[in-house]
Amino acid sequence: MSAQGAAPPATNGITPVQQMVASCSGAILTSLFVTPLDVVKIRLQAQRSPFPKGKCFVYCNGLMDHLCVCENGNSKAWYKAPGHFSGTLDAFVKIVRHEGIASLWSGLPPTLVMAVPATVIYFTCYDQLCAALRVRMGDRAQEAPLLAGAIARVGSATVISPLELIRTKLQSQKQSYGELTQLIRSAVEAEGWRSLWRGLGPTLLRDVPFSAMYWYNYERAKSWLCARHNTREPTFTITFIAGAVSGSVASIVTLPFDVVKTRRQVELGELQAKNLSGDVSSSTLSVMSRIVAQDGFGGLFAGLLPRLIKVAPACAIMISSYEFGKAFFRKHNQERILGPPQTSNT
């Protein structure tokens, strides 16, 4: 590596810190746009079948899934608010009218404490890995996004999994941090350190293939759209479309793993809420077999449309805002090194 005058930014013209800022702003924007869709979905579910205490449901803020445990004796929780909705649009209108527009982001702040750092780790690691792999893979550099996406997702999921488990225990059992520390210590002594990553397997089975396919298809789609529109730098529209399409493809292919992961996550959460130990199903294959036996093969693709409606905009908003942030910092760095563009006075 040759040194160049004034400390050049790292990957692709920007520093890792700038990548973190860009991904953080993208994460917050994504959660603000996507969370209302899930809040309305959960309120409609609660209307059809009210959540009893100890019941778990999955809450998605557009960045990651979080397990929520219905709190004991808490009749004022946002998901238990009364409402008579005839459908999704009716729910949006009535929630805003009767509860205020802020109610569309109910439950969001606690989940952002983990979702934003996880997203920052994931996107920054992906960019750093992809740049390094492209250099080392030579003629096969086109496959770098596939490998970088998979490795980055393994890393971020492994870091966040114990924190999500702790958050679920805090929520379900209303313990002090001292009591929680003792509970975790007891679990580790009884079942080993692996107990802190219980449920990670199904998460990786869904998220790693999704991430690998998403980044590979995204980079290919972005390059194709840039070539088609005769531009070297991708526009906001190009990254938005590439993100939506690649996210949709990856979500369809990995849907069976999403169904399995959600079911195991809920079952495990309800065991924890009742302070019971033990694994839920022995393997992903056994859960799939149980779903097929109960609901037929179509059960593995249950919820395809709601997943697409959630994943496509989330991927599009996140990647386009992230790329926009990177482009802003890249331009800023170039101007700082080369000076602002000169205007000719002729």
C-alpha positions as a printed NumPy array, in Angstrom:
array([[  0.   ,   0.   ,   0.   ],
       [  1.525,   3.336,  -0.988],
       [  0.987,   6.377,   1.189],
       [ -0.788,   9.29 ,  -0.445],
       [ -0.387,  12.836,   0.749],
       [ -3.185,  13.628,   3.19 ],
       [ -4.495,  10.534,   5.003],
       [ -6.921,   9.141,   2.45 ],
       [-10.238,   7.754,   3.65 ],
       [-10.379,   3.998,   3.823],
       [-12.897,   1.925,   1.918],
       [-14.079,   3.416,  -1.366],
       [-13.298,   6.996,  -0.399],
       [-14.856,   7.076,   3.085],
       [-13.742,   6.079,   6.574],
       [-15.289,   3.323,   8.71 ],
       [-16.658,   5.985,  11.084],
       [-18.422,   7.682,   8.178],
       [-19.828,   4.309,   7.116],
       [-21.161,   3.893,  10.668],
       [-22.819,   7.322,  10.6  ],
       [-24.383,   6.599,   7.192],
       [-25.723,   3.217,   8.33 ],
       [-26.978,   4.669,  11.63 ],
       [-28.982,   7.379,   9.868],
       [-30.293,   4.8  ,   7.394],
       [-31.319,   2.506,  10.254],
       [-33.269,   5.257,  12.022],
       [-35.031,   6.316,   8.799],
       [-35.946,   2.713,   7.993],
       [-37.404,   2.081,  11.436],
       [-39.456,   5.29 ,  11.27 ],
       [-40.979,   4.29 ,   7.918],
       [-41.515,   0.56 ,   8.507],
       [-42.519,   0.314,  12.196],
       [-46.096,   1.634,  11.665],
       [-46.799,  -1.325,   9.343],
       [-45.911,  -3.808,  12.081],
       [-47.683,  -1.87 ,  14.837],
       [-50.91 ,  -1.984,  12.821],
       [-50.403,  -5.7  ,  12.06 ],
       [-49.937,  -6.507,  15.757],
       [-52.97 ,  -4.426,  16.78 ],
       [-55.085,  -6.313,  14.234],
       [-53.763,  -9.636,  15.578],
       [-54.567,  -8.581,  19.16 ],
       [-58.087,  -7.635,  18.095],
       [-58.711, -11.07 ,  16.552],
       [-57.228, -13.   ,  19.492],
       [-56.231, -10.96 ,  22.598],
       [-52.758, -11.708,  23.961],
       [-52.846, -13.424,  27.399],
       [-50.04 , -12.825,  29.89 ],
       [-46.869, -14.684,  28.985],
       [-47.894, -14.819,  25.314],
       [-45.14 , -13.832,  22.87 ],
       [-45.302, -12.101,  19.535],
       [-42.648, -10.911,  17.092],
       [-42.238,  -7.163,  16.607],
       [-40.295,  -5.889,  13.587],
       [-38.991,  -2.342,  13.291],
       [-37.706,  -2.845,   9.739],
       [-34.178,  -3.621,  10.942],
       [-34.543,  -6.832,  12.941],
       [-37.157,  -8.975,  14.671],
       [-37.667,  -8.624,  18.404],
       [-39.555, -10.973,  20.696],
       [-42.143,  -9.194,  22.845],
       [-43.639, -10.863,  25.902],
       [-47.084,  -9.747,  27.069],
       [-46.466,  -8.233,  30.473],
       [-48.159,  -9.609,  33.554],
       [-51.117,  -7.485,  34.61 ],
       [-50.271,  -4.663,  32.205],
       [-53.623,  -3.807,  30.664],
       [-52.326,  -0.445,  29.38 ],
       [-49.653,  -1.89 ,  27.095],
       [-49.814,  -0.44 ,  23.586],
       [-50.723,  -3.773,  21.976],
       [-53.734,  -4.13 ,  24.333],
       [-55.248,  -0.715,  23.542],
       [-58.93 ,  -1.11 ,  22.596],
       [-59.925,  -0.631,  18.988],
       [-62.409,  -1.929,  16.457],
       [-60.69 ,  -2.052,  13.106],
       [-62.185,  -3.378,   9.873],
       [-58.829,  -3.594,   8.091],
       [-55.321,  -2.195,   7.755],
       [-56.245,   1.263,   6.408],
       [-59.06 ,   1.62 ,   8.932],
       [-56.602,   0.753,  11.722],
       [-54.127,   3.406,  10.533],
       [-56.824,   6.097,  10.462],
       [-58.394,   5.198,  13.822],
       [-55.08 ,   4.829,  15.671],
       [-53.944,   8.268,  14.489],
       [-57.35 ,   9.856,  15.172],
       [-57.96 ,   8.434,  18.651],
       [-54.453,   7.813,  20.019],
       [-52.276,  10.325,  18.184],
       [-49.79 ,   9.811,  15.381],
       [-46.991,   8.855,  17.819],
       [-48.915,   5.628,  18.572],
       [-47.834,   4.299,  15.169],
       [-44.322,   3.989,  16.639],
       [-45.39 ,   2.247,  19.869],
       [-42.704,   0.022,  21.34 ],
       [-40.011,   1.36 ,  19.004],
       [-37.491,   3.091,  21.358],
       [-36.502,  -0.011,  23.413],
       [-35.888,  -2.066,  20.264],
       [-33.695,   0.613,  18.656],
       [-31.151,   0.223,  21.473],
       [-30.124,  -3.073,  19.849],
       [-31.373,  -2.774,  16.279],
       [-29.35 ,   0.33 ,  15.399],
       [-25.968,  -0.982,  16.73 ],
       [-26.637,  -4.358,  15.043],
       [-27.332,  -2.62 ,  11.722],
       [-24.25 ,  -0.412,  12.055],
       [-22.049,  -3.46 ,  12.751],
       [-23.61 ,  -5.372,   9.861],
       [-23.332,  -2.693,   7.15 ],
       [-19.882,  -1.468,   8.168],
       [-18.513,  -5.022,   8.34 ],
       [-20.047,  -5.825,   4.961],
       [-18.399,  -2.851,   3.239],
       [-15.018,  -3.489,   4.842],
       [-15.117,  -7.233,   4.068],
       [-16.383,  -6.753,   0.529],
       [-13.595,  -4.286,  -0.307],
       [-10.947,  -6.628,   1.139],
       [-12.376,  -9.73 ,  -0.58 ],
       [-12.613,  -8.015,  -3.99 ],
       [ -8.881,  -7.342,  -3.859],
       [ -8.043, -10.926,  -2.854],
       [-10.502, -12.784,  -5.089],
       [ -9.195, -11.404,  -8.364],
       [-11.192, -12.846, -11.281],
       [-13.939, -13.997,  -8.907],
       [-14.408, -10.553,  -7.337],
       [-18.067, -10.544,  -8.443],
       [-18.749, -13.192,  -5.796],
       [-17.28 , -11.085,  -2.974],
       [-20.674,  -9.606,  -1.939],
       [-22.048, -13.145,  -1.472],
       [-19.314, -14.098,   0.992],
       [-19.059, -10.675,   2.676],
       [-22.824, -10.53 ,   3.239],
       [-22.889, -13.978,   4.846],
       [-19.906, -13.317,   7.148],
       [-21.171,  -9.865,   8.192],
       [-24.568, -11.304,   9.122],
       [-23.021, -14.12 ,  11.183],
       [-20.976, -11.54 ,  13.082],
       [-23.809,  -9.109,  13.86 ],
       [-26.299, -11.868,  14.792],
       [-23.787, -13.551,  17.101],
       [-23.048, -10.272,  18.91 ],
       [-26.705,  -9.289,  19.333],
       [-28.239, -12.699,  20.219],
       [-27.298, -12.733,  23.961],
       [-28.46 ,  -9.106,  24.333],
       [-31.843,  -9.942,  22.806],
       [-32.19 , -12.908,  25.179],
       [-31.419, -10.627,  28.149],
       [-33.928,  -8.018,  26.915],
       [-36.65 , -10.678,  26.673],
       [-35.963, -11.876,  30.228],
       [-36.014,  -8.32 ,  31.571],
       [-39.321,  -7.658,  29.847],
       [-41.047, -10.896,  30.841],
       [-39.924, -11.189,  34.46 ],
       [-39.503,  -7.533,  35.526],
       [-36.232,  -8.265,  37.273],
       [-33.615,  -5.839,  38.515],
       [-30.234,  -5.93 ,  36.789],
       [-28.754,  -7.598,  39.886],
       [-31.353, -10.388,  39.77 ],
       [-30.845, -10.737,  36.036],
       [-27.07 , -11.091,  36.47 ],
       [-27.631, -13.894,  38.982],
       [-30.135, -15.585,  36.634],
       [-27.672, -15.463,  33.716],
       [-24.845, -16.768,  35.926],
       [-27.05 , -19.678,  37.048],
       [-28.027, -20.486,  33.453],
       [-24.377, -20.455,  32.343],
       [-23.355, -22.717,  35.251],
       [-26.192, -25.156,  34.527],
       [-26.144, -25.199,  30.709],
       [-22.847, -23.588,  29.712],
       [-22.111, -20.413,  27.742],
       [-24.024, -21.78 ,  24.747],
       [-27.264, -21.091,  26.631],
       [-26.771, -17.361,  25.904],
       [-26.992, -18.123,  22.179],
       [-30.036, -20.386,  22.357],
       [-32.171, -19.82 ,  19.274],
       [-29.246, -18.442,  17.243],
       [-29.25 , -21.457,  14.868],
       [-32.67 , -20.788,  13.262],
       [-31.837, -17.073,  13.053],
       [-28.631, -17.804,  11.131],
       [-30.407, -20.322,   8.88 ],
       [-32.722, -17.553,   7.743],
       [-30.495, -14.467,   7.909],
       [-27.227, -15.771,   6.441],
       [-28.722, -17.057,   3.133],
       [-30.9  , -13.927,   2.985],
       [-27.898, -11.661,   3.454],
       [-25.712, -13.52 ,   0.949],
       [-28.424, -13.458,  -1.75 ],
       [-29.436,  -9.894,  -0.958],
       [-25.986,  -8.367,  -1.324],
       [-25.052, -10.43 ,  -4.384],
       [-28.283,  -9.519,  -6.204],
       [-28.13 ,  -5.923,  -5.021],
       [-24.606,  -5.337,  -6.365],
       [-25.483,  -7.025,  -9.673],
       [-28.754,  -5.085, -10.04 ],
       [-27.04 ,  -1.809,  -9.161],
       [-24.3  ,  -2.386, -11.76 ],
       [-26.864,  -3.366, -14.412],
       [-29.034,  -0.304, -13.744],
       [-26.005,   2.002, -13.789],
       [-24.919,   0.568, -17.162],
       [-28.465,   0.872, -18.51 ],
       [-28.679,   4.531, -17.492],
       [-25.129,   5.398, -18.54 ],
       [-23.985,   6.56 , -15.12 ],
       [-20.895,   5.661, -13.101],
       [-22.388,   6.592,  -9.739],
       [-25.712,   5.013,  -8.704],
       [-28.538,   7.469,  -8.117],
       [-30.971,   7.317,  -5.198],
       [-33.587,   5.776,  -7.522],
       [-31.189,   3.082,  -8.748],
       [-30.212,   2.011,  -5.226],
       [-33.864,   2.126,  -4.081],
       [-35.043,  -0.145,  -6.917],
       [-32.049,  -2.513,  -6.603],
       [-32.613,  -2.781,  -2.834],
       [-36.349,  -3.465,  -3.16 ],
       [-35.92 ,  -6.125,  -5.872],
       [-33.013,  -7.949,  -4.225],
       [-34.751,  -7.852,  -0.834],
       [-37.934,  -9.285,  -2.354],
       [-36.091, -12.145,  -4.072],
       [-34.141, -13.047,  -0.924],
       [-37.273, -12.902,   1.265],
       [-39.21 , -15.269,  -1.032],
       [-36.385, -17.835,  -1.164],
       [-35.796, -17.781,   2.603],
       [-39.473, -17.644,   3.648],
       [-39.612, -21.277,   4.93 ],
       [-36.692, -20.52 ,   7.261],
       [-38.462, -17.333,   8.383],
       [-41.591, -19.327,   9.279],
       [-39.499, -21.844,  11.26 ],
       [-37.435, -19.13 ,  12.955],
       [-40.519, -17.169,  14.04 ],
       [-42.233, -20.252,  15.452],
       [-39.148, -21.376,  17.392],
       [-38.501, -17.828,  18.613],
       [-42.053, -17.512,  19.988],
       [-42.049, -20.986,  21.586],
       [-38.67 , -20.362,  23.216],
       [-39.779, -16.926,  24.435],
       [-42.891, -18.377,  26.057],
       [-40.786, -21.009,  27.825],
       [-38.523, -18.257,  29.147],
       [-41.501, -16.14 ,  30.2  ],
       [-42.741, -19.072,  32.314],
       [-39.187, -19.487,  33.683],
       [-38.87 , -22.946,  32.157],
       [-35.695, -24.246,  30.573],
       [-35.143, -26.611,  27.718],
       [-34.921, -26.429,  23.982],
       [-38.017, -26.223,  21.882],
       [-37.73 , -28.455,  18.84 ],
       [-34.63 , -30.537,  18.326],
       [-33.894, -29.233,  14.839],
       [-35.083, -26.938,  12.076],
       [-35.997, -30.016,  10.018],
       [-38.28 , -31.341,  12.761],
       [-40.077, -27.967,  12.985],
       [-40.513, -27.951,   9.199],
       [-41.911, -31.491,   9.334],
       [-44.361, -30.45 ,  12.037],
       [-45.516, -27.413,  10.012],
       [-46.009, -29.552,   6.877],
       [-47.943, -32.167,   8.897],
       [-50.224, -29.495,  10.394],
       [-50.683, -27.051,   7.499],
       [-49.38 , -28.825,   4.4  ],
       [-46.433, -27.71 ,   2.27 ],
       [-48.038, -24.278,   1.862],
       [-47.546, -23.711,   5.596],
       [-43.833, -23.134,   4.933],
       [-44.766, -20.152,   2.758],
       [-47.397, -18.699,   5.085],
       [-47.34 , -14.909,   5.286],
       [-45.556, -14.37 ,   1.955],
       [-47.41 , -11.149,   1.056],
       [-47.064,  -9.493,   4.504],
       [-43.348, -10.37 ,   4.514],
       [-42.846,  -8.85 ,   1.058],
       [-44.777,  -5.716,   2.027],
       [-42.462,  -5.31 ,   5.018],
       [-39.11 ,  -6.463,   3.622],
       [-39.125,  -4.74 ,   0.202],
       [-39.561,  -1.159,   1.484],
       [-37.281,  -1.796,   4.467],
       [-34.44 ,  -2.998,   2.189],
       [-35.061,  -0.181,  -0.307],
       [-35.117,   2.606,   2.304],
       [-32.141,   1.262,   4.258],
       [-29.791,   0.727,   1.32 ],
       [-30.719,   3.908,  -0.574],
       [-30.314,   6.112,   2.522],
       [-27.047,   4.314,   3.357],
       [-25.693,   4.824,  -0.169],
       [-26.847,   8.463,  -0.09 ],
       [-24.962,   8.98 ,   3.179],
       [-21.815,   7.364,   1.754],
       [-22.022,   9.537,  -1.379],
       [-22.347,  12.651,   0.8  ],
       [-19.24 ,  11.751,   2.83 ],
       [-17.296,  10.746,  -0.292],
       [-17.979,  14.143,  -1.873],
       [-17.081,  15.896,   1.389],
       [-13.762,  13.998,   1.598],
       [-12.877,  14.778,  -2.021],
       [-13.556,  18.476,  -1.52 ],
       [-11.474,  18.491,   1.649],
       [ -8.496,  16.916,  -0.169],
       [ -8.799,  18.542,  -3.601],
       [-10.694,  21.68 ,  -2.687],
       [-14.172,  22.685,  -3.906],
       [-14.813,  22.498,  -7.67 ],
       [-13.605,  25.615,  -9.486],
       [-16.091,  27.667, -11.459],
       [-14.723,  29.244, -14.63 ],
       [-15.218,  33.007, -15.222],
       [-15.051,  33.311, -18.988]])
